[in-house]
Amino acid sequence: MNGILFLYSSISISSAIATAFKMRKTVLQYCLSLRRLLKGIPMLLLSVNVYGQTDTVKRLNEVNINSTTAPQLQVATPAQVISASQFLQYNAFNVADAIRNFAGVNVRDYGGIGGLKTVSVRGLGANHTIVLYDNVQLNDAQNGQIDLSKLNLFNVSEVSLFIPQPADLCIPARSYSAGSVLSIKTIQPKLNTDKPFKIIVGVKGGSFGLINPYLQWQQRLSNQWSFIVNGYVQEANGRYKYKYEKDASDTLAIRRNGDVSTHQVDGGLFWTKSESNKLSIRFNYYNSERGLPGTIAYNQFSQQRLYNEDYFLQAGYQYAKNAFSLLINSKASQNYVHYTDPDYPQAGGLNNSYRQREFYQSAAAAWDLTGKWKVGYSADVAITSLNSDISNYAFPTRLTLLNALATTFNTGKWLFKGNLLDTYINDNTTTGQAVASAHKLTPTVIVTFSPFNNDNFVLRAFYKDIFRNPNFSEQYYYAVSLRNIKPEKVKQYNAGAIYNMAFNGSAIDYVKLSADAYYNRVDDKIIFLPNIDPSKTTVTNIGNVEIKGVDVSLKSLSTINNYFRISASANYTYQKALDVTNPSQSTYHDQIPYTPVHVASFNAGGEYKNWALYYNYMLSSSRYSNRNNEPLYYLSGYSISDLSGRYNFNLAKMPAFIAAECNNIFNKNYEVVSSYYMPGRFYRLTFQITI
């Protein structure tokens, strides 16, 4: 595989250099405009309206149930986190499962163990959430959405959601470029000379014919060098029973063509001189074949297949000394997709493949000027290309340049944070006409007030202006002529409060409560209207949306005695996401598709000595599957309950555990996406040993 990576990198780097030369004129034009932007740096740094946080807390740390102190918090903006120790507690099998309890999150799930899963945060849609994998974005320029079902949790230490962005100044410019950031941190070796290695072997099994063995090898090479390698296999037939309620039938059918076969190898090489001077090189190879079941109503016997082969190589360097910090990231990636549908109504069916390549470079730096005042600058460049075997394809290549200026200012009680993002996007096509380049400045302003000069109680507010350029599918998929699509523009407003208190000498260790009200405005919303004839697919700016909502979160941990602890959390989201495009249209003031007004979740668990038992509950109100809120498109609300348990023990003096999960314990029949029925009651068993 290393040889393949080297060959791929050599060929693709040459291609990227050639592409860059083609783009040199547009880059020079961009640099001239950037020069004008940089002249405004002194005004940015001196303007109190864009001052911000100097908080040393860089992210919301994990809530470890073995801890007796309150977790550290990012308080300036809403942030939620789930750590590896909590994945079982929330019955999480992949990243989509891990975040489904988060306030403001709506996971669109197409059902089954291999079903596609995407996330929408605060009603903005999946295209407005970027996914970071160890500080580097997992990008899909073709569709703009990341399938979270492909991201397993085996090598993940924590998953965090930041709205609208992480608090740190020394971050890639891409972290400023979306309405929310989903950050995935992987495990890094922490070994010593007494035991220079660690091997984890485990297997999951359960319903749908699931067999999921996995292996992790951590090795200390020297005082400064170490590596980690992970192997992961997932096989399942994906068959489960369901009842199609819309035809008033009591007959149970079996969901078919939901099988999945996944193989993944990933790892990293780490050099650590100190926590402030370290280097990492990571690789990831992913290969899968899965069936796409199709809708119950129209295609019960779907034969659609999806093949993926993805790999990337990324490197990151972090350095900090005195008041200066530096972060450099590089990445080369390739994503291959092969889609077949033999039943498609054209000769020979549908058989398409796509190959996406990206080269990415980022540099970020931050300076602490006075102890109260910090400034930061980050610059990203990405060259992304997409090839396909579909007829009359444009073969686009996109150059993306991002520059972000950021600053924070802390007076004690008041904290100000601001950033200005400069985005430049230029497309070139091999055939046909490329869309005109886009260039835009977008600001973010964050303010907090701490009445008591600490983070126990904080009032916070932010405003963010951002936009989304059309992805490759929206702009070029079967585009007979150039599509005149405007960027999708979003304005976000948020006001809220957070309370966090530790109770020393009490049975309650800590309580954390947060509440945020928000208003989002989406203009020139991009609508993709597929057609049975791909050449007649329509993509247009057709909508404006107003989103008003409230997110409330509560977490607590109680230590009853030295052996018994109880944790509990609850989240609630109220969201009215209304179409405000045209008062004369029937869809005016209708709720946008797949957006429930009410979503709630509750999780509670207890640990007693080597035993643990957890309960998870989720509730969603009714939704509509169409912009027209008519009875034909009505989807009933649902609630589901999950149970999980774990027992820790030693096997031949080596730590081990067994775990059992029962999902949807009351066997509810429900659908998240119209006509994609979810499984009823199903089970998973896990055995793991650490050598």
Secondary structure as UniProt FT lines:
FT   HELIX           2..22
FT   HELIX           24..38
FT   TURN            39..40
FT   HELIX           41..46
FT   HELIX           48..50
FT   TURN            65..66
FT   STRAND          79..83
FT   HELIX           84..86
FT   TURN            87..91
FT   HELIX           95..99
FT   TURN            100..101
FT   TURN            103..104
FT   STRAND          105..109
FT   TURN            113..114
FT   STRAND          117..121
FT   TURN            122..123
FT   HELIX           126..128
FT   STRAND          129..133
FT   TURN            134..135
FT   STRAND          136..137
FT   TURN            141..143
FT   HELIX           148..150
FT   TURN            154..155
FT   STRAND          156..162
FT   HELIX           173..176
FT   STRAND          180..186
FT   STRAND          197..206
FT   HELIX           207..209
FT   STRAND          210..220
FT   STRAND          225..236
FT   STRAND          240..243
FT   HELIX           245..247
FT   STRAND          252..255
FT   STRAND          260..274
FT   TURN            275..276
FT   STRAND          277..292
FT   TURN            296..298
FT   TURN            300..301
FT   STRAND          304..321
FT   TURN            322..323
FT   STRAND          324..341
FT   TURN            342..343
FT   TURN            347..348
FT   STRAND          350..368
FT   STRAND          373..388
FT   TURN            391..392
FT   STRAND          396..410
FT   STRAND          414..429
FT   STRAND          438..449
FT   TURN            451..452
FT   STRAND          457..468
FT   HELIX           472..476
FT   TURN            477..478
FT   STRAND          488..502
FT   TURN            504..505
FT   STRAND          508..529
FT   HELIX           534..536
FT   STRAND          538..559
FT   STRAND          564..579
FT   TURN            583..584
FT   TURN            586..589
FT   TURN            593..594
FT   STRAND          598..608
FT   TURN            609..610
FT   STRAND          611..620
FT   STRAND          623..624
FT   HELIX           631..633
FT   STRAND          634..635
FT   STRAND          638..651
FT   TURN            652..653
FT   STRAND          654..663
FT   TURN            665..666
FT   STRAND          671..673
FT   TURN            674..675
FT   STRAND          676..677
FT   STRAND          682..690
//
